Amino acid sequence: MGAAAAVNGTYYKRSQRRAGQQVDNAEITLEFTHSIYVNHNLFIQPDVQYVINPGTVQGRKNALVLGVRLEFNCNWFTPSRVS
């Protein structure tokens, strides 16, 4: 599990408002991930992220991001046995 917050600074918010853009203070991301051991050569890691206030743009809907990471070990370079 993880959480992250990206907070806009005062100068950025001021410049965006001068340019006619409305921005909020922060974007918050909540993340849930877990590694699944399939065998000694394969791991699968699903990932779910929920982004609250994406891009700090007012009126933008929250986002659900789904992903998967595959880790495959080819085991090409095994040490040779010494007799």
MOLIN-V529780 format. One record per residue. N is the residue number from 1. RES is the residue in one letter. PHI is phi in whole degrees, -180 to 180 (none if undefined). OMEGA is omega in whole degrees, -180 to 180 (* if undefined). NEAR is the number of other C-alpha atoms within 12 Angstrom. Layout:
n=N res=RES phi=PHI omega=OMEGA near=NEAR
n=N res=RES phi=PHI omega=OMEGA near=NEAR
This chain:
n=1 res=M phi=none omega=178 near=14
n=2 res=G phi=-156 omega=177 near=16
n=3 res=A phi=-143 omega=179 near=17
n=4 res=A phi=-143 omega=177 near=17
n=5 res=A phi=-132 omega=174 near=20
n=6 res=A phi=-111 omega=-174 near=19
n=7 res=V phi=-111 omega=177 near=20
n=8 res=N phi=-76 omega=178 near=20
n=9 res=G phi=-82 omega=-178 near=15
n=10 res=T phi=-61 omega=-178 near=14
n=11 res=Y phi=-65 omega=178 near=12
n=12 res=Y phi=-64 omega=-179 near=19
n=13 res=K phi=-61 omega=180 near=21
n=14 res=R phi=-64 omega=-179 near=17
n=15 res=S phi=-68 omega=178 near=15
n=16 res=Q phi=-67 omega=180 near=19
n=17 res=R phi=-69 omega=175 near=16
n=18 res=R phi=-64 omega=179 near=12
n=19 res=A phi=-83 omega=178 near=11
n=20 res=G phi=88 omega=179 near=10
n=21 res=Q phi=-97 omega=177 near=16
n=22 res=Q phi=-96 omega=179 near=19
n=23 res=V phi=-127 omega=176 near=27
n=24 res=D phi=-94 omega=-176 near=26
n=25 res=N phi=-76 omega=-170 near=24
n=26 res=A phi=-150 omega=171 near=23
n=27 res=E phi=-119 omega=-179 near=26
n=28 res=I phi=-122 omega=178 near=24
n=29 res=T phi=-121 omega=174 near=26
n=30 res=L phi=-111 omega=-175 near=24
n=31 res=E phi=-129 omega=177 near=23
n=32 res=F phi=-129 omega=-179 near=22
n=33 res=T phi=-147 omega=-180 near=21
n=34 res=H phi=-157 omega=177 near=18
n=35 res=S phi=-86 omega=178 near=18
n=36 res=I phi=-112 omega=179 near=18
n=37 res=Y phi=-82 omega=178 near=15
n=38 res=V phi=-89 omega=172 near=14
n=39 res=N phi=-157 omega=-175 near=12
n=40 res=H phi=-68 omega=179 near=13
n=41 res=N phi=-111 omega=-173 near=15
n=42 res=L phi=-140 omega=172 near=17
n=43 res=F phi=-125 omega=176 near=18
n=44 res=I phi=-121 omega=-178 near=21
n=45 res=Q phi=-130 omega=174 near=20
n=46 res=P phi=-71 omega=-177 near=20
n=47 res=D phi=-140 omega=177 near=22
n=48 res=V phi=-126 omega=178 near=22
n=49 res=Q phi=-124 omega=174 near=24
n=50 res=Y phi=-119 omega=-176 near=26
n=51 res=V phi=-104 omega=179 near=27
n=52 res=I phi=-97 omega=180 near=28
n=53 res=N phi=63 omega=-176 near=25
n=54 res=P phi=-60 omega=179 near=27
n=55 res=G phi=71 omega=-177 near=24
n=56 res=T phi=55 omega=180 near=29
n=57 res=V phi=-90 omega=-179 near=21
n=58 res=Q phi=-64 omega=178 near=18
n=59 res=G phi=88 omega=179 near=14
n=60 res=R phi=-78 omega=-179 near=16
n=61 res=K phi=-71 omega=174 near=15
n=62 res=N phi=-64 omega=-174 near=20
n=63 res=A phi=-121 omega=173 near=20
n=64 res=L phi=-111 omega=-177 near=18
n=65 res=V phi=-117 omega=179 near=19
n=66 res=L phi=-115 omega=179 near=16
n=67 res=G phi=-153 omega=178 near=17
n=68 res=V phi=-144 omega=176 near=18
n=69 res=R phi=-117 omega=176 near=17
n=70 res=L phi=-110 omega=176 near=18
n=71 res=E phi=-121 omega=-177 near=18
n=72 res=F phi=-120 omega=179 near=16
n=73 res=N phi=-99 omega=180 near=15
n=74 res=C phi=-77 omega=178 near=10
n=75 res=N phi=55 omega=-178 near=10
n=76 res=W phi=-74 omega=-173 near=9
n=77 res=F phi=-112 omega=177 near=7
n=78 res=T phi=-84 omega=179 near=8
n=79 res=P phi=-65 omega=179 near=7
n=80 res=S phi=-76 omega=180 near=7
n=81 res=R phi=-81 omega=178 near=5
n=82 res=V phi=-101 omega=-180 near=4
n=83 res=S phi=-94 omega=* near=3
